[in-house]
Amino acid sequence: MQKISTRLRKGERVETGSVKFDDDWPGLFLRGTDAFSLAQHIKRAIAVINKKRELSAFERVIVLSELEGVVKEIEDAVVVKRAEGL
């Protein structure tokens, strides 16, 4: 695990989403609770792909929403596009 020291104002914190440090490429940061939730959704999706279980309609909506949200964040903010000159 990389440990990076930052100076945040009192009460300020880094939220889940894209993060860019200085001139480095953007990356995706997941807060602990969000990472746990995402891991559970990914496990469910893997189980379905491996045909170990079926998802209820509600679970399907939740899992797809979570995964689509992460994909959108990566595509919109983390992946560096040529047009940005990087």
DSSP file (Angstrom, degrees, kcal/mol; ACC not computed):
  #  RESIDUE AA STRUCTURE BP1 BP2  ACC     N-H-->O    O-->H-N    N-H-->O    O-->H-N    TCO  KAPPA ALPHA  PHI   PSI    X-CA   Y-CA   Z-CA
    1    1 A M              0   0    0      0, 0.0     2,-0.4     0, 0.0     0, 0.0   0.000 360.0 360.0 360.0 135.0    0.0    0.0    0.0
    2    2 A Q        -     0   0    0      2,-0.0     2,-0.6     0, 0.0     0, 0.0  -0.723 360.0-153.9 -85.8 135.7    1.2    3.5   -0.9
    3    3 A K        -     0   0    0     -2,-0.4     2,-0.5     2,-0.0     0, 0.0  -0.955  13.1-174.5-111.3 122.8    1.0    6.0    1.9
    4    4 A I        -     0   0    0     -2,-0.6     2,-0.5     2,-0.0    -2,-0.0  -0.967  16.8-140.8-120.8 127.1    0.8    9.6    0.7
    5    5 A S        +     0   0    0     -2,-0.5     2,-0.3     2,-0.0    -2,-0.0  -0.737  27.0 174.0 -88.4 129.6    0.8   12.5    3.1
    6    6 A T        -     0   0    0     -2,-0.5     2,-0.7     2,-0.0    -2,-0.0  -0.903  31.8-128.7-129.2 160.7   -1.5   15.4    2.2
    7    7 A R        +     0   0    0     -2,-0.3     2,-0.3     0, 0.0    -2,-0.0  -0.857  34.7 174.2-113.1  96.8   -2.5   18.5    3.9
    8    8 A L        -     0   0    0     -2,-0.7     3,-0.1     4,-0.1    -2,-0.0  -0.737  35.1-106.6 -98.7 149.3   -6.3   18.7    4.1
    9    9 A R    >   -     0   0    0     -2,-0.3     3,-2.5     1,-0.2    -1,-0.1  -0.339  55.2 -75.5 -67.6 157.1   -8.1   21.4    6.0
   10   10 A K  T 3  S+     0   0    0      1,-0.3    -1,-0.2    -2,-0.0     3,-0.1  -0.317 122.5  13.1 -56.6 129.9   -9.8   20.4    9.2
   11   11 A G  T 3  S+     0   0    0      1,-0.3     2,-0.3    -3,-0.1    -1,-0.3   0.322 101.4 119.6  84.5  -7.8  -13.0   18.4    8.5
   12   12 A E    <   +     0   0    0     -3,-2.5     2,-0.3     2,-0.0    -1,-0.3  -0.657  36.7 172.6 -90.1 146.2  -12.0   18.0    4.8
   13   13 A R        -     0   0    0     -2,-0.3     2,-0.5    -3,-0.1    -4,-0.0  -0.985  37.6-101.8-148.7 158.8  -11.5   14.5    3.3
   14   14 A V        -     0   0    0     -2,-0.3     2,-0.2    -6,-0.0     3,-0.1  -0.702  40.9-150.4 -81.8 127.9  -10.8   12.9    0.0
   15   15 A E        -     0   0    0     -2,-0.5    14,-0.2     1,-0.1     2,-0.1  -0.538  31.2 -79.3 -95.1 163.3  -14.0   11.3   -1.4
   16   16 A T  S    S+     0   0    0     -2,-0.2     2,-0.3    12,-0.1    14,-0.2  -0.389  91.1  67.9 -58.5 133.3  -14.4    8.3   -3.7
   17   17 A G  E    S-A   29   0A   0     12,-2.5    12,-3.0    -2,-0.1     2,-0.2  -0.942  89.4 -20.6 148.1-166.9  -13.7    9.4   -7.3
   18   18 A S  E     -A   28   0A   0     -2,-0.3     2,-0.4    10,-0.2    10,-0.2  -0.486  55.2-172.5 -75.7 142.8  -10.9   10.5   -9.5
   19   19 A V  E     -A   27   0A   0      8,-2.6     8,-2.8    -2,-0.2     2,-0.4  -0.997   7.5-166.8-136.6 138.7   -7.9   12.0   -7.9
   20   20 A K        -     0   0    0     -2,-0.4     2,-0.6     6,-0.2     5,-0.1  -0.994   6.7-156.5-129.6 128.7   -4.9   13.7   -9.5
   21   21 A F    >   -     0   0    0     -2,-0.4     3,-2.7     4,-0.4    -2,-0.0  -0.919  55.9 -63.3-105.9 118.6   -1.6   14.5   -7.7
   22   22 A D  T 3  S-     0   0    0     -2,-0.6     0, 0.0     1,-0.3     0, 0.0  -0.144 115.5 -17.1  46.1-122.7    0.4   17.3   -9.2
   23   23 A D  T 3  S+     0   0    0     -3,-0.0    -1,-0.3     2,-0.0     2,-0.0   0.337 109.1 113.0 -95.6   6.8    1.5   16.3  -12.8
   24   24 A D  S <  S-     0   0    0     -3,-2.7     3,-0.1     1,-0.1     0, 0.0  -0.285  78.8 -89.5 -74.2 164.2    0.8   12.6  -12.3
   25   25 A W        -     0   0    0      1,-0.1    -4,-0.4    -5,-0.1    -1,-0.1  -0.381  50.9 -96.7 -69.3 151.7   -1.9   10.8  -14.2
   26   26 A P        -     0   0    0      0, 0.0     2,-0.3     0, 0.0    -6,-0.2  -0.343  45.4-173.6 -67.1 152.9   -5.3   10.8  -12.6
   27   27 A G  E     -A   19   0A   0     -8,-2.8    -8,-2.6    -3,-0.1     2,-0.5  -0.814  26.7-101.6-136.3 177.9   -6.3    7.7  -10.7
   28   28 A L  E     -A   18   0A   0     -2,-0.3     2,-0.5   -10,-0.2   -10,-0.2  -0.924  29.6-164.0-110.0 125.0   -9.4    6.3   -8.9
   29   29 A F  E     -A   17   0A   0    -12,-3.0   -12,-2.5    -2,-0.5     2,-0.5  -0.914   1.3-165.9-108.3 132.5   -9.6    6.5   -5.2
   30   30 A L        -     0   0    0     -2,-0.5   -14,-0.1   -14,-0.2     2,-0.0  -0.976  17.8-133.9-118.0 122.5  -12.2    4.4   -3.2
   31   31 A R     >  -     0   0    0     -2,-0.5     4,-2.8     1,-0.1     3,-0.3  -0.383  34.5-104.4 -65.4 154.4  -13.0    5.2    0.4
   32   32 A G  H  > S+     0   0    0      1,-0.2     4,-2.2     2,-0.2     5,-0.2   0.868 119.3  46.6 -52.1 -47.6  -13.0    2.1    2.6
   33   33 A T  H  > S+     0   0    0      1,-0.2     4,-2.0     2,-0.2    -1,-0.2   0.881 114.7  48.0 -66.7 -36.5  -16.8    1.8    2.9
   34   34 A D  H  > S+     0   0    0     -3,-0.3     4,-2.7     2,-0.2    -2,-0.2   0.878 110.2  52.3 -69.2 -37.3  -17.2    2.3   -0.9
   35   35 A A  H  X S+     0   0    0     -4,-2.8     4,-2.4     2,-0.2    -2,-0.2   0.900 109.0  49.9 -65.2 -40.4  -14.5   -0.2   -1.6
   36   36 A F  H  X S+     0   0    0     -4,-2.2     4,-1.9    -5,-0.2    -2,-0.2   0.936 112.5  47.2 -62.6 -46.7  -16.2   -2.8    0.6
   37   37 A S  H  X S+     0   0    0     -4,-2.0     4,-2.0     1,-0.2    -2,-0.2   0.925 112.6  48.9 -61.0 -46.4  -19.5   -2.2   -1.1
   38   38 A L  H  X S+     0   0    0     -4,-2.7     4,-2.6     1,-0.2    -1,-0.2   0.899 108.2  54.4 -62.1 -40.8  -18.0   -2.4   -4.6
   39   39 A A  H  X S+     0   0    0     -4,-2.4     4,-2.4     1,-0.2    -1,-0.2   0.897 107.7  50.3 -60.3 -40.2  -16.2   -5.6   -3.7
   40   40 A Q  H  X S+     0   0    0     -4,-1.9     4,-2.0     2,-0.2    -1,-0.2   0.908 111.4  48.0 -65.3 -41.0  -19.5   -7.2   -2.6
   41   41 A H  H  X S+     0   0    0     -4,-2.0     4,-2.4     2,-0.2    -2,-0.2   0.897 111.5  50.0 -65.8 -40.5  -21.1   -6.2   -5.9
   42   42 A I  H  X S+     0   0    0     -4,-2.6     4,-2.7     2,-0.2    -2,-0.2   0.908 108.7  52.8 -64.6 -41.4  -18.2   -7.5   -7.9
   43   43 A K  H  X S+     0   0    0     -4,-2.4     4,-2.4     2,-0.2    -2,-0.2   0.912 109.9  48.8 -59.5 -42.3  -18.4  -10.8   -6.0
   44   44 A R  H  X S+     0   0    0     -4,-2.0     4,-2.1     2,-0.2    -2,-0.2   0.927 111.4  48.9 -63.6 -44.0  -22.1  -11.1   -6.9
   45   45 A A  H  X S+     0   0    0     -4,-2.4     4,-2.6     1,-0.2    -2,-0.2   0.904 111.4  50.0 -62.6 -41.1  -21.4  -10.4  -10.6
   46   46 A I  H  X S+     0   0    0     -4,-2.7     4,-2.7     2,-0.2    -1,-0.2   0.909 108.8  52.5 -62.9 -42.8  -18.6  -13.0  -10.6
   47   47 A A  H  <>S+     0   0    0     -4,-2.4     5,-3.4     2,-0.2     6,-0.8   0.896 111.3  46.8 -61.6 -40.0  -20.9  -15.6   -9.0
   48   48 A V  H ><5S+     0   0    0     -4,-2.1     3,-1.6     3,-0.2    -2,-0.2   0.933 111.8  49.8 -66.8 -45.4  -23.5  -14.9  -11.7
   49   49 A I  H 3<5S+     0   0    0     -4,-2.6    -2,-0.2     1,-0.3    -1,-0.2   0.894 113.2  46.6 -59.8 -39.4  -20.9  -15.1  -14.5
   50   50 A N  T 3<5S-     0   0    0     -4,-2.7    -1,-0.3    -5,-0.2    -2,-0.2   0.403 114.8-123.0 -82.1   3.1  -19.7  -18.4  -13.0
   51   51 A K  T < 5S+     0   0    0     -3,-1.6    -3,-0.2     2,-0.2    -2,-0.1   0.797  72.8 130.8  59.3  33.7  -23.4  -19.5  -12.8
   52   52 A K  S   <S-     0   0    0     -5,-3.4     2,-0.3     1,-0.2    -4,-0.2   0.702  75.2  -3.8 -85.1 -21.1  -23.1  -20.1   -9.0
   53   53 A R        -     0   0    0     -6,-0.8     2,-0.3    -9,-0.1    -1,-0.2  -0.991  64.6-117.6-163.5 163.6  -26.3  -18.1   -8.3
   54   54 A E        -     0   0    0     -2,-0.3     2,-0.4    -3,-0.1    -6,-0.0  -0.772  27.7-130.9-102.6 151.1  -29.0  -15.9   -9.8
   55   55 A L        -     0   0    0     -2,-0.3     2,-0.1   -10,-0.0    -2,-0.0  -0.814  18.8-122.2 -99.8 144.0  -29.6  -12.3   -8.8
   56   56 A S     >  -     0   0    0     -2,-0.4     4,-2.7     1,-0.1     5,-0.2  -0.348  34.5-103.8 -70.7 165.7  -33.0  -11.0   -7.8
   57   57 A A  H  > S+     0   0    0      1,-0.2     4,-2.0     2,-0.2     5,-0.1   0.903 124.4  49.9 -58.9 -41.1  -34.3   -8.1   -9.9
   58   58 A F  H  > S+     0   0    0      2,-0.2     4,-2.3     1,-0.2    -1,-0.2   0.941 111.2  47.4 -63.3 -48.4  -33.4   -5.7   -7.1
   59   59 A E  H  > S+     0   0    0      1,-0.2     4,-3.2     2,-0.2     5,-0.3   0.902 109.5  55.0 -59.6 -40.9  -29.9   -7.1   -6.7
   60   60 A R  H  X S+     0   0    0     -4,-2.7     4,-2.5     1,-0.2     5,-0.3   0.916 109.0  47.1 -59.3 -44.8  -29.4   -6.9  -10.4
   61   61 A V  H  X S+     0   0    0     -4,-2.0     4,-2.3     2,-0.2    -1,-0.2   0.928 115.2  45.7 -62.9 -45.8  -30.3   -3.1  -10.4
   62   62 A I  H  X S+     0   0    0     -4,-2.3     4,-2.4     2,-0.2    -2,-0.2   0.942 115.2  45.7 -64.3 -49.0  -28.0   -2.4   -7.5
   63   63 A V  H  X S+     0   0    0     -4,-3.2     4,-2.6     1,-0.2     5,-0.2   0.939 115.7  45.9 -61.6 -48.6  -25.0   -4.4   -8.8
   64   64 A L  H  X S+     0   0    0     -4,-2.5     4,-2.8    -5,-0.3     5,-0.2   0.897 112.2  51.5 -63.3 -39.9  -25.3   -2.9  -12.3
   65   65 A S  H  X S+     0   0    0     -4,-2.3     4,-2.1    -5,-0.3    -1,-0.2   0.928 111.9  46.4 -61.8 -45.7  -25.7    0.6  -11.0
   66   66 A E  H  X S+     0   0    0     -4,-2.4     4,-1.8     2,-0.2    -2,-0.2   0.939 116.2  44.1 -62.8 -48.5  -22.6    0.3   -8.8
   67   67 A L  H  X S+     0   0    0     -4,-2.6     4,-2.4     1,-0.2    -2,-0.2   0.904 113.3  50.5 -66.2 -41.7  -20.5   -1.2  -11.6
   68   68 A E  H  X S+     0   0    0     -4,-2.8     4,-2.6    -5,-0.2    -1,-0.2   0.868 108.2  54.6 -63.8 -35.9  -21.8    1.3  -14.2
   69   69 A G  H  X S+     0   0    0     -4,-2.1     4,-2.2    -5,-0.2    -1,-0.2   0.906 109.6  45.9 -63.3 -42.4  -21.0    4.2  -11.9
   70   70 A V  H  X S+     0   0    0     -4,-1.8     4,-2.5     2,-0.2    -2,-0.2   0.925 112.9  50.0 -66.7 -44.3  -17.4    3.0  -11.4
   71   71 A V  H  X S+     0   0    0     -4,-2.4     4,-2.8     1,-0.2     5,-0.2   0.925 111.2  49.4 -59.8 -44.5  -17.0    2.5  -15.2
   72   72 A K  H  X S+     0   0    0     -4,-2.6     4,-3.0     1,-0.2     5,-0.3   0.918 110.5  50.0 -61.9 -44.1  -18.4    6.0  -15.9
   73   73 A E  H  X>S+     0   0    0     -4,-2.2     4,-2.5     2,-0.2     5,-1.0   0.916 113.1  46.7 -60.8 -43.5  -16.0    7.6  -13.3
   74   74 A I  I  X>S+     0   0    0     -4,-2.5     5,-3.1     3,-0.2     4,-1.0   0.942 116.9  42.9 -64.1 -47.7  -13.0    5.8  -14.9
   75   75 A E  I  <5S+     0   0    0     -4,-2.8    -2,-0.2    -5,-0.2    -1,-0.2   0.883 121.4  39.9 -67.5 -38.4  -14.0    6.7  -18.4
   76   76 A D  I  <5S+     0   0    0     -4,-3.0    -2,-0.2    -5,-0.2    -1,-0.2   0.858 135.1   7.5 -80.3 -36.5  -15.0   10.3  -17.6
   77   77 A A  I  <5S+     0   0    0     -4,-2.5    -3,-0.2    -5,-0.3    -2,-0.1   0.659 125.9  44.8-125.4 -21.6  -12.3   11.3  -15.2
   78   78 A V  I  <<S+     0   0    0     -5,-1.0     2,-0.4    -4,-1.0    -3,-0.2   0.878  91.3  78.1 -97.3 -44.2   -9.5    8.8  -14.8
   79   79 A V  S   <S-     0   0    0     -5,-3.1     2,-0.5    -6,-0.2   -52,-0.1  -0.526  81.7-131.8 -70.4 124.0   -8.7    7.7  -18.3
   80   80 A V        -     0   0    0     -2,-0.4     2,-0.3   -54,-0.1    -1,-0.1  -0.647  20.0-146.5 -80.8 125.9   -6.5   10.4  -19.9
   81   81 A K    > > -     0   0    0     -2,-0.5     3,-1.8     1,-0.1     5,-0.7  -0.672  17.9-123.6 -94.1 147.7   -7.8   11.4  -23.3
   82   82 A R  G > 5S+     0   0    0     -2,-0.3     3,-2.3     1,-0.3    -1,-0.1   0.843 108.6  66.8 -55.7 -35.4   -5.5   12.5  -26.1
   83   83 A A  G 3 5S+     0   0    0      1,-0.3    -1,-0.3     2,-0.1    -3,-0.0   0.742  91.2  62.9 -61.7 -22.3   -7.4   15.8  -26.4
   84   84 A E  G < 5S-     0   0    0     -3,-1.8    -1,-0.3     1,-0.0    -2,-0.2   0.535 110.4-122.5 -81.3  -5.2   -6.2   16.8  -23.0
   85   85 A G  T < 5       0   0    0     -3,-2.3    -3,-0.1    -4,-0.2    -2,-0.1   0.685 360.0 360.0  76.6  18.0   -2.6   16.7  -24.3
   86   86 A L      <       0   0    0     -5,-0.7    -4,-0.1    -4,-0.0    -3,-0.1   0.420 360.0 360.0-103.1 360.0   -1.3   14.2  -21.8
